[in-house]
Amino acid sequence: MDLQRAGGILLHLTSLPGRFGIGDLGRGSDWFLDVMADTGQRWWQMLPVGPIGAGNSPYASPSSFAGSPLLIAPEPMVEQGLLTASELDDLPEFPADRVDFAAVNAFKTRLLRLAFSRFRPDDGFLAFRRRAADWLEDYCRYNALKQHFGNRPWNEWDRDLADRAPEALQRIDRDLADEIAFGRFEQYLFDQQWRDFRARCRDRGIGLIGDLPIFVAFDGADVWAHRDLFRLDANNNPTHTAGVPPDYFNELGQDWGNPLYRWGAHLKDEFAWWSRRIAAALGRFDLLRFDHFRGLEACYAIPAKAENAADDRCEWEPAPGDELLDAVRKALGGRLPLIAEDLGVITPEVEALRDRFGLPGMRVLQFAFGNDPLADVYLPHCYIPNCVAYTGTHDNDTTLGWFEAEAGKTTQPPEEMEAERRFVRRYLGPGQADDIPLGLIRLAWASVANTAIAPLQDVLGLGTEARMNVPGVGHGNWTWRFQTDQLTPERRSWLAEQTALFGRWNGQVPEPYRTRLGIDPPADSIAPEPLDP
């Protein structure tokens, strides 16, 4: 890919401000789009937008294709005549700084069921069902059956339903017809609102970067509907799951619980499911961050009988990354708009796979200061243009929290932590080390990386209290939200000035930044190419 020089913000939709307890596709997203445009940003990056799974994680979704009902905004339902304005007046007392997922889910489900009772299918709904024919019915059946069987995993349902016997599916299509229809309605509303949201992004010239987890949840519609594509035994249990081996941070490694793919079956049908999955995601986003990209070169396989990820029976197994990426590129008409998440222990073979397809990798500044100061690829003086620079990611602490981490709250010895802090201050230089989050944003924006992204928490200068996720911890994640008054005029002006100063402005640099920075007309930022609809 040939990405033009630009900047952007990492912020999940759920973190937006608003009165309904969670960020969604409504007015809060419009407000933030205006902030993005006013500060010259090109890219809005977010986490997966599917239905959340275990621990409220967007990375444990029961579907690779469906959208999260929690992101559906209530106001458009009023405009459609599905709700009345007064039905949005008596709201629960939601916390302003975090998402109470249980309370939000109960509230939005009540509204959606009320709206469904008034809904009458129209031509738009029928067109949506045709577009989503590859996945919609199976997802809605799965959801209805999960409720019918008391939320038990699909391999504990009646065997004929777990095995998808045709007569059993016909029976539940009849017996659970209302609940299946409600699922279709939810997905139709999400599709409508997302299409409107993306049009508003395009009106402002802002592109969307999504997130594509390499693996899918075992207990989900993808595995249930396509058992032949995953490594399952005769009782529909995974024979091998994905994870990572022991490392500096975890002596037992990590078992993520995701079933590994049956790569032979994917090769046989030329990766048709993968092509549909990525094409569907690109129907919502302009670029996709391919999470755990190294798994396309080799996957860490944990046998079901292994005690943990450190078991001697665990091993790296090769994966057909070249064949997969080539098949997807052909299915997309020669395009491959992916960012390779190439973090962690990456082998030369993974780098070669990334480079053969010309994919930009990731460079995270928080990883830059603890190793060789002359050769660390995460240091800006070692960047190449075809990469995406980040101050941190959703899995990191905020930059302020990372820099101010106390001994005992990290695996690093205290003397290493202090040496790392000294290196950060030296690298930032005089006058730039007073505000570490803004200093690292400035480093990323000044670098040669074509794309630079900062989590909004770093723009706001927030600490550990605003961290989005702690990997390996199954509770308390994904809840952070901000309020509009935190994004002060001073911080917005600073971000806009850095974006203009380092040639990342999305379009022509406006006043007052042109005068303030002494920009002459020939030095205007190059107008970005229109986003491909």
Order of alpha helices (4+ residues) and beta strands (2+ residues): beta-alpha-beta-alpha-alpha-alpha-alpha-alpha-alpha-alpha-beta-alpha-beta-beta-alpha-alpha-beta-beta-beta-alpha-beta-alpha-beta-beta-alpha-alpha-alpha-beta-alpha-alpha-alpha
